[in-house]
């Protein structure tokens, strides 16, 4: 009895969530496909919609331009191997290009993946992988135990138990209905994107057909005469097959047998196509966190000037996204670079925040109750020797 109790007490502790194991009950060890058509969303959104294209470019380029400083605890490291890895992640890309791709994947798919290439016990290269080619393999504990990357009929499996770090970093946006995959801003704005694209196609078709308005066909035959059933069905078929749809908008009619065209007083302006298109564009910008003023969209701009809109965009969209990715990278690579390593954005290099920075410096300078080191800490600088005096 004592020996069995001793053996039980010496079992190594395994830390894991008790509820996570329930996530893998229905699909343990089976590949899970991304639950959306990434190619369709990217094609209709990024490729064919100027608003989505500009939103993704604005967010991705500005976030990729943020400069990370490497901290070990509270001390900033001027020259650090992690900084060198992020500056030159692989032979084909610099750090900004890799991060821009990563942010674009997050915005379009809700998921982004980075592969770590190791040599011996060290990470030497980082690559961004296309999210539509990745399948997540959940383990018995509910978390991802591997990822399958498939292209051109071949599949490579990445075991997440590999050392020194898991080979795949999976970044996601929050999804309330999925335990593993994220919800993309593009998917949330899908209806607005379809509306915007449909309005653009409709207007283009009207221009191609001389922008003629809609109207009605009136039968002007002998008094009391009506179209026969065959004539009515034939006319109906011709209208449906030849004149309906956005591609045939405004197409001229060929009339015969007493038919007369009566133009109706509905035009694209009366039907408010332009305003509906602008409303859809504002909704798309809202989903991506971009102020409409930065996109040149007219309407209910809430900012008094362009500079204020740009500062809000950086504060509320760019910095939270870049900070989140920096924290994820530091945690992922901490087995190699140390548990205390942190990636912190150098906001002093962001021009849009210069008014905020100037106001902060002015408030700190005018605070006589702070020591020199406390003032340096408030503006993001390390303490110096002899700085514990009021100044």
C-alpha positions in Angstrom: 0.0 0.0 0.0 2.8 2.4 0.9 4.7 1.6 -2.3 1.6 2.4 -4.4 1.0 5.7 -2.6 4.7 6.6 -3.0 4.6 5.9 -6.8 1.4 8.0 -7.1 3.0 11.0 -5.3 6.1 10.9 -7.4 4.3 11.2 -10.8 5.7 14.3 -12.6 3.3 17.2 -12.6 1.7 18.0 -16.0 0.2 21.5 -16.2 -2.7 21.7 -18.7 -6.2 23.1 -18.9 -8.9 20.6 -17.7 -11.4 22.0 -20.3 -9.0 22.1 -23.2 -9.1 18.3 -23.6 -12.8 18.6 -24.4 -12.0 20.6 -27.6 -10.4 17.7 -29.3 -13.2 15.1 -28.6 -14.7 15.3 -32.1 -11.6 15.8 -34.2 -8.6 14.5 -32.3 -5.7 14.0 -34.6 -7.7 15.1 -37.7 -6.7 18.0 -39.9 -9.0 21.0 -39.6 -9.4 23.2 -42.6 -9.8 27.0 -42.2 -13.6 27.5 -42.0 -13.9 30.1 -44.8 -12.9 30.6 -48.4 -9.8 32.7 -48.0 -9.1 32.8 -51.8 -12.7 34.1 -52.5 -12.5 36.7 -49.7 -9.1 37.9 -50.9 -10.2 38.0 -54.5 -13.4 39.9 -54.0 -12.0 42.1 -51.3 -8.3 42.9 -51.7 -7.9 42.2 -55.4 -11.2 43.8 -56.6 -12.1 46.4 -54.0 -10.0 49.6 -53.8 -11.2 50.4 -50.2 -10.2 47.0 -48.8 -6.9 47.2 -50.7 -6.1 50.6 -49.3 -7.2 49.7 -45.8 -4.9 46.6 -45.7 -2.0 48.5 -47.2 -2.4 51.4 -44.7 -2.6 49.1 -41.6 0.1 46.6 -42.8 2.6 49.2 -44.0 2.3 51.4 -40.9 2.5 48.5 -38.5 5.5 47.1 -40.3 7.2 50.5 -40.1 7.1 50.4 -36.3 10.6 49.8 -34.9 11.0 47.2 -32.1 13.4 47.7 -29.3 14.7 44.6 -27.6 14.5 44.7 -23.8 15.8 42.1 -21.3 13.7 42.9 -18.3 13.8 46.6 -17.8 17.1 47.1 -19.7 17.2 47.9 -23.4 19.8 46.0 -25.4 21.3 48.0 -28.2 22.8 45.0 -30.0 20.8 41.8 -29.5 20.6 38.6 -31.6 16.8 38.9 -31.7 17.0 42.4 -33.2 19.4 41.0 -35.8 17.0 38.1 -36.6 14.0 40.5 -37.0 16.0 42.9 -39.2 17.1 40.1 -41.5 14.6 37.2 -41.1 15.5 35.4 -44.3 17.7 35.9 -47.4 14.7 37.1 -49.5 13.1 39.6 -47.2 14.0 42.3 -44.7 12.1 42.6 -41.4 9.6 45.2 -42.7 8.6 43.0 -45.7 8.1 39.9 -43.5 5.9 41.8 -41.0 3.9 43.5 -43.7 3.0 40.1 -45.1 2.2 38.9 -41.7 -0.2 41.8 -40.9 -1.8 41.5 -44.3 -2.5 37.8 -43.7 -4.1 38.7 -40.3 -6.4 41.3 -41.9 -7.5 39.1 -44.8 -7.7 35.7 -43.1 -7.8 36.4 -39.4 -4.8 34.0 -39.1 -1.1 34.4 -39.7 1.7 31.8 -39.5 5.5 32.2 -39.1 7.9 29.3 -39.7 11.1 29.2 -37.7 14.0 27.5 -39.5 16.5 26.2 -37.0 20.1 25.1 -37.3 21.3 23.0 -34.4 19.7 24.6 -31.3 19.2 28.1 -32.7 16.6 29.9 -34.9 18.3 31.3 -38.0 15.4 32.3 -40.3 11.8 33.3 -40.2 9.2 32.9 -43.0 5.6 33.9 -43.4 3.3 31.1 -44.6 0.1 31.5 -46.6 -2.8 30.9 -44.3 -5.0 29.0 -46.8 -2.3 26.3 -47.1 -2.2 25.5 -43.4 -4.2 22.9 -41.6 -4.2 22.7 -37.8 -3.8 19.2 -36.2 -5.2 19.3 -32.6 -3.8 17.0 -30.0 -5.6 15.2 -27.2 -5.2 18.2 -24.9 -7.1 20.5 -27.3 -4.1 22.5 -28.4 -2.4 22.3 -31.8 0.1 19.5 -31.8 1.1 20.0 -35.4 0.5 22.0 -38.6 0.3 20.6 -42.2 1.4 22.9 -45.0 0.2 21.8 -48.4 1.2 23.1 -51.8 1.4 21.6 -55.3 0.2 18.2 -54.1 2.8 17.9 -51.4 2.4 18.2 -47.6 4.9 19.0 -44.9 4.1 18.5 -41.3 5.5 20.7 -38.5 5.5 19.0 -35.1 4.9 21.7 -32.4 6.9 19.6 -29.8 10.1 20.3 -31.7 13.0 22.2 -30.0 14.3 24.8 -29.3 11.0 26.5 -30.2 7.8 25.3 -31.8 8.4 25.6 -35.6 5.1 27.5 -36.2 3.8 30.6 -34.6 0.0 30.9 -35.1 -1.4 34.4 -34.7 -5.1 34.9 -34.7 -7.8 37.6 -34.2 -10.5 36.7 -31.7 -13.3 34.5 -33.0 -16.3 33.9 -30.7 -17.3 30.7 -32.4 -14.0 29.0 -33.2 -11.4 27.6 -30.7 -8.5 27.6 -33.1 -9.0 30.0 -36.1 -9.4 33.7 -36.0 -12.1 36.0 -37.5 -10.8 38.4 -40.2 -11.9 42.0 -40.5 -12.5 41.2 -44.2 -15.0 38.5 -43.3 -16.9 40.8 -40.9 -17.1 43.4 -43.7 -18.1 40.8 -46.4 -21.6 42.2 -46.9 -20.3 45.8 -47.2 -17.7 44.6 -49.7 -20.3 42.9 -51.8 -22.5 46.0 -51.7 -19.6 48.2 -52.7 -18.5 45.9 -55.5 -22.1 45.5 -56.8 -22.6 49.3 -56.9 -19.4 49.7 -58.8 -20.4 47.0 -61.3 -23.9 48.5 -61.7 -22.5 52.0 -62.3 -20.0 50.6 -64.8 -22.8 48.8 -66.7 -24.9 52.0 -66.9 -21.9 53.9 -68.3 -21.3 51.2 -70.9 -25.0 51.4 -72.0 -25.1 55.2 -72.1 -26.5 55.5 -68.6 -30.1 55.2 -69.7 -32.6 55.0 -66.8 -35.1 52.2 -66.1 -38.6 52.4 -67.5 -41.8 50.5 -68.3 -43.2 48.9 -71.5 -46.7 50.1 -72.4 -48.9 48.3 -74.9 -50.4 50.9 -77.3 -52.4 48.6 -79.5 -56.1 49.0 -80.6 -58.5 50.1 -77.9 -59.4 47.3 -75.6 -56.7 44.9 -77.0 -54.3 43.1 -74.8 -51.3 41.0 -75.4 -52.0 37.3 -75.9 -50.5 34.8 -73.4 -47.9 33.7 -75.9 -46.9 37.3 -76.7 -46.7 38.1 -73.0 -44.5 35.1 -72.2 -42.3 35.8 -75.2 -41.8 39.4 -74.1 -41.1 38.3 -70.5 -38.5 35.8 -71.6 -36.7 38.4 -73.8 -36.7 40.9 -70.9 -35.3 38.3 -68.4 -32.7 36.9 -70.8 -31.5 40.0 -72.6 -32.2 43.1 -70.4 -32.0 42.1 -66.8 -29.0 42.1 -64.5 -26.2 44.6 -63.9 -24.3 43.6 -67.1 -27.3 44.7 -69.1 -28.2 47.9 -67.2 -29.4 50.6 -69.5 -29.3 48.4 -72.6 -31.7 49.8 -75.3 -34.9 48.0 -76.2 -36.0 46.9 -79.6 -39.8 47.5 -79.7 -42.5 46.2 -82.1 -46.2 45.5 -82.3 -47.5 48.6 -80.5 -45.1 48.5 -77.6 -44.0 51.9 -76.2 -41.2 52.7 -73.8 -42.0 55.0 -70.9 -39.0 56.1 -69.0 -39.4 56.2 -65.3 -38.1 59.0 -63.1 -35.6 56.8 -61.3 -31.9 57.5 -62.0 -28.8 56.3 -60.2 -28.8 59.6 -58.3 -32.5 59.2 -57.3 -31.8 55.7 -56.1 -28.9 57.0 -54.1 -26.4 54.5 -55.5 -23.5 56.9 -54.8 -24.4 57.4 -51.1 -25.0 53.6 -50.7 -21.6 53.0 -52.1 -20.0 55.6 -49.7 -21.9 54.0 -46.8 -20.5 50.6 -47.7 -17.0 52.1 -48.0 -17.3 53.6 -44.5 -18.4 50.3 -43.1 -15.4 48.6 -44.6 -13.1 51.2 -43.2 -14.8 50.7 -39.8 -14.1 47.0 -39.8 -10.4 47.6 -40.5 -10.0 50.4 -38.0 -9.2 53.1 -40.6 -10.8 56.6 -40.3 -12.7 57.3 -43.5 -11.0 60.7 -43.8 -7.7 58.9 -44.5 -9.3 57.1 -47.5 -10.9 60.2 -49.0 -14.5 58.9 -48.3 -17.0 61.7 -47.9 -19.5 61.6 -45.1 -19.7 61.8 -41.3 -16.0 62.3 -40.5 -15.6 62.6 -36.7 -12.2 64.2 -36.9 -11.5 67.9 -37.3 -8.5 67.5 -39.5 -6.3 64.9 -41.2 -3.6 65.0 -38.6 -6.0 64.1 -35.8 -7.5 61.3 -37.9 -4.0 59.9 -38.5 -3.0 60.1 -34.9 -6.2 58.2 -33.9 -5.4 55.6 -36.6 -2.0 55.0 -35.2 -3.1 54.9 -31.5 -6.2 52.8 -31.9 -5.3 50.4 -34.8 -1.6 50.3 -35.7 0.0 50.3 -32.2 -2.3 47.6 -30.6 -1.7 45.3 -33.6 2.1 45.8 -33.7 2.3 45.4 -29.9 0.4 42.2 -30.0 2.6 40.7 -32.7 5.7 41.8 -30.9 4.6 40.2 -27.6 3.8 37.0 -29.5 7.1 36.9 -31.2 9.0 37.5 -27.9 7.1 34.8 -26.1 7.5 32.3 -29.0 11.3 32.9 -29.2 11.9 33.2 -25.5 13.3 29.6 -25.2 16.3 30.8 -27.3 16.7 34.4 -26.2 15.6 34.2 -22.5 12.3 34.4 -20.6 12.8 38.1 -19.9 13.1 39.2 -23.5 10.6 41.8 -24.7 9.9 43.6 -27.9 8.8 47.2 -27.3 7.8 49.6 -30.0 9.9 52.8 -30.2 7.0 55.4 -30.4 9.6 58.2 -30.5 10.2 57.3 -34.2 6.5 57.6 -35.2 5.9 61.0 -36.7 2.2 60.9 -36.2 2.6 60.8 -32.4 5.0 63.8 -32.2 2.3 66.2 -30.8 1.5 63.7 -28.0 5.2 63.2 -27.3 5.8 66.9 -27.1 2.9 67.3 -24.7 4.2 64.5 -22.5 7.7 65.9 -22.4 6.3 69.3 -21.4 4.2 67.8 -18.6 7.1 65.8 -17.3 9.6 68.7 -17.4 7.2 70.9 -15.4 6.8 68.2 -12.6 9.1 69.4 -9.8 8.1 66.5 -7.5 9.7 63.9 -9.8 13.3 62.8 -9.7 15.4 62.8 -12.8 15.2 59.0 -13.2 11.4 59.1 -12.6 11.2 61.6 -15.4 13.3 59.5 -17.7 11.2 56.4 -16.9 8.0 58.4 -17.7 9.3 59.2 -21.2 10.7 55.7 -21.8 14.4 56.1 -21.0 16.6 54.0 -18.7 17.7 55.4 -15.4 21.2 56.9 -15.0 23.6 57.1 -12.2 23.0 60.0 -9.8 19.5 60.5 -11.2 17.6 59.9 -8.0 17.5 63.6 -7.1 14.7 66.0 -7.8 15.3 68.0 -10.9 
